[in-house]
Amino acid sequence: MVAHPYSEILFRRARQLFPGGVNSPVRAFKAVGGTPLFLRQGNGSHVFDVDGNGYIDFVGSWGPLILGHCHPQVTEAIVAAVREGISFGAPTPRESTLAELAQEAFPHIQKIRFVSSGTEAVMSAIRVARAFTGRDHIIKFSGCYHGHADSLLVKAGSGLATFGTPSSPGVPPSLAEKTLTARYNNLADVESLVAAHADSVACLIVEPIAGNMGCVPPQPGFLAGLREICTRRGIVFIIDEVMTGFRVAFGGAQELYEVRGDLVCLGKIIGGGMPVGAFGGKEEIMNLLAPEGAVYQAGTLSGNPVAMAAGIATLKILKELKPYRQLEQKGAFLTDGLQALIHRYPYLCIQRVGSMFCLYFRPAPVRSFEDAISSDTKTFARFFHLMLDQGIYLPPAQFEACFISTAHEQQDLEHFLDAAERSFKTLWE
Ligand SMILES: *Cc1c(COP(=O)(O)O)cnc(C)c1O
């Protein structure tokens, strides 16, 4: 057992201050038990806790850190920006630079707006889609998480899946009933919702690869089918690439699967580890936003110059380095290795797209949230702690995606596989 007495002391203190001791629920280790580690430092593929233990990190700050911790160019860009001023609340050139980089990745973004989180990006995209169509209903998929805005906390996967609450108290039923849910990878569900709510659906939002119920790729034809239904019915198609944008390809899942949304939501990697979100797309929709139009949306720290600098540095490196083939190879090495083990331990299923993956404690493939929830979360919790004790830091819940960064080296991946094999032996032999 790795000891972490100082983390325990700090968690006791934090519990006096924060509900559950944390500022975002899944950090609390509730799904796996034990004390969350207080982290002090990151370096490349590694994180170090306050007790001085080192771990190979497969959380990557839940997605943003595709270049690993403290990439020198990103750090330098942030420090240089800080020296020039932390915030102005006035236009700065960096906003346009980052917007142009986002446009290169997503050429169908004609206009974009920066916000400070993925939640804000999605919440605002939905507002403008409702205004554009003059309709109220939205369609989402069970198990897809789009941040914690009221309308979207209905069957929302991720932390909610972990805590077994399909939806959140505090969301007025009158609002929740405007959110219609379909099963992921199920076009027939969408067709029947659309038929039952003819001409009242404003938008449909999807995670193009569902990463908040593990890692669930779209079945062939699923995204194209959604595109077709939205076009046919005049529904705004919102593709939430907060996790997948710049992750599975520079142009996200839309590049990978050759599909285009009317609006795109971005977050995580676009801020290079700083709080940035963005939404953008068709000009005719985006121009409804104030001050061009009447749909109100604003933010004191939106487009913050330091956050923009981190995003610019990160996207520039990704654009030049083109690491996606290399990330695919690393991912394949890891999941091929796991697949070989699964032969011996047929209680598992591994799913991956590029550098995001999930090891489900369930023998059959996961195509929807309804599949995912039959995973053996108790055994996952034991596995999580066995891995942690061997220096592997995984997301502390079954329904979260693991991430590989450009900083992970061959020996890190081999360490992961060795630790997994030992953990499986402990669990099942
Ligand atoms: C993380 C995430 C969000 C929410 O982003 P925050 O920055 O945590 O508010 C929204 N959508 C998806 C797909 C995400 O993965």
The ligand as an SDF file (V2000), in Angstrom:
LIG
                    3D

 15 15  0  0  0  0  0  0  0  0999 V2000
  -16.1510   18.0840  -19.8640 C   0  0  0  0  0  0  0  0  0  0  0  0
  -17.2940   18.1790  -20.7790 C   0  0  0  0  0  0  0  0  0  0  0  0
  -18.2180   19.2300  -20.7220 C   0  0  0  0  0  0  0  0  0  0  0  0
  -18.1960   20.2620  -19.6190 C   0  0  0  0  0  0  0  0  0  0  0  0
  -17.0620   21.0460  -19.6380 O   0  0  0  0  0  0  0  0  0  0  0  0
  -16.6610   21.8340  -18.2920 P   0  0  0  0  0  0  0  0  0  0  0  0
  -15.4840   22.6550  -18.7140 O   0  0  0  0  0  0  0  0  0  0  0  0
  -16.3580   20.7970  -17.2690 O   0  0  0  0  0  0  0  0  0  0  0  0
  -17.8090   22.6790  -17.9140 O   0  0  0  0  0  0  0  0  0  0  0  0
  -19.1940   19.3040  -21.6830 C   0  0  0  0  0  0  0  0  0  0  0  0
  -19.2800   18.3870  -22.6590 N   0  0  0  0  0  0  0  0  0  0  0  0
  -18.4210   17.3540  -22.7460 C   0  0  0  0  0  0  0  0  0  0  0  0
  -18.5470   16.3840  -23.8600 C   0  0  0  0  0  0  0  0  0  0  0  0
  -17.4090   17.2090  -21.8020 C   0  0  0  0  0  0  0  0  0  0  0  0
  -16.5830   16.1530  -21.8730 O   0  0  0  0  0  0  0  0  0  0  0  0
  1  2  1  0
  2  3  1  0
  2 14  2  0
  3  4  1  0
  3 10  2  0
  4  5  1  0
  5  6  1  0
  6  7  2  0
  6  8  1  0
  6  9  1  0
 10 11  1  0
 11 12  2  0
 12 13  1  0
 12 14  1  0
 14 15  1  0
M  END
$$$$
